[in-house]
Amino acid sequence: MGELVPTLQINGQTLGITLEDVLFLTRLRIDGDPVLIKNYSDVHSISIFGEVIKDISELRTIALNKDMDPSKRNVAILMTIVVCFVMPSGNGITMYPAFLELLSDPDKTSDKYAWGAAILAYLQYHLQKLMKLRNYTDVHDSWW
């Protein structure tokens, strides 16, 4: 059996989600450096915030703190976007601090990384997991 590809079946037509779809919907880059983490540790969280940040409530506190350095607030806002929309956690609360490596310079991250491609890869990966969980056997089985 080949790799299952998540598709939508609408009126007999097979539709899939493409990079162009992600670009159109999000306006995030689909070209650029891949969103890959080189250092799987809390070192970037500590270097940016002075402590390990592990959940979205801590990011919210930082983002809303008007007395905090604006660059730290910007990183907290960007990380919140990543946690909520780009690569959400299973419980919607926890986050992976290693992603802060990619967000340490908030002025350059949107111009440098292919965040749109990361969204598509994340979406495709989890849709494939869903298809396997529901025991879809045909590449044309609809998950929608």
N, C-alpha and C positions, 0 to 999 in steps of 0.2 A: 504494500500500500504506500502511495506517495505521501508527501507532507500535506497536511490539511491546511488549506488556505481559507481564512474567514471571508465569506462573501455574503452579500444580501441577494435574495431571490425575490424580485418584484415583477409581477406580470410576465413571468417566463424569462426575464432578463437577469443575467448574473452581473452583479455590480460589486466592485471591491473598492477599498479605500486606498488612494494613491498619495504620493508626495505632493502632487499638484493640489489635491483636495485639502491636505493639511495646510499648504501655503495659502490657499484661498481663504480658508476658515480662520486661521490663526495669525496670518501675516508674519510668521516666524520663519527664519532662514531654514532652507532645506539643503543648502550647500554650506561649506565651511568645515571647521575642525569637528571631528566626532565628539560626542559627549561621552568621554571616557574618563574614569577616575584612575589616577596614577598612584595615589597614596591613600590606602584604605585605613585611615585612622582619624582620631579626633583632633589632630594637630591644627587643622585649618580653623575649626571652630574656636579653639583656644587662642590662636593667633589673631582672629578677628574680634571675638567677643570677650576674651579673657576667661572663658569657661566653656564647658561642653554643653551645647544646646541639643536636646534630643526630641523635643516635641513642639508642635505648632503653637501651643499656648505661650511658650517662652519666646518664640519668634514674634508673636503678636505683641507681647509686652515690650519688646525691644522696638518694634516698628512704631508703636504709639508713644514711646518715651521721647518727648520733644527736647529733653535735656541731653539726650545721647548724641554722639557724633553722627552727622547726617550720612556719612558713608556706611556706618554700621547699620543704620536704619534702612538704607537702600538694600544692603545685602540681606537683611531680615525680610524685607518685602519680596525681593527676588526669590529667596528660598521658599517663602510661603507660596508663591506662584508655582514653583517647581513641585512642592509637596502636594498642592491642591489640584493642579491641572496637568502638569507634564508627567510626573511619575508618582502618583499618589500611593500612600501606604495602604495596606489592607484594612486598617482600623481608622484611617483618616486623622490620626493624632500624631503618631510617631513619624520621625523623619530620619534620613540617613545623613549624618553630619559630614561624611566624606564629600558630598556634593558641594560643600562650601569651597572646595578647592577650585571649582569651575566658576564660582561667583565672587571670588575674593576681590576682583576688580570690576565693580558693577558697570563702569563706563565702557568697558571693552567686551563684556560677555555676550551681548546681543550681536555685535559685529563679528565675533570670532567663531562662535559655536553654532552648529546646525541643530538648534532646538526643535525645529519642526520635524526633522528626520528622527530625532530622539522620541518625540511624541508618537510618530507612526510605528517605530520599532517597538515601543512599549505597548501600544495598543494591539499590534499584531501578535506579539508574544502572549499577551493575556487572553486575547480572543482564541488563540490556538489552544491554550490551556483549558478554556471554557469548552471548546469543541471536544477535546479529549475527555474532559470530565463528564460531558453529556453523551459520550460514546457515539459521536457522529462518525460514520464510516466512509461516507462518500464526500469527495471534495466539493460536490455541489449541494450538500445538505445545508439548509439555511439555519443560521443561528439567530435570526431575527424573527 
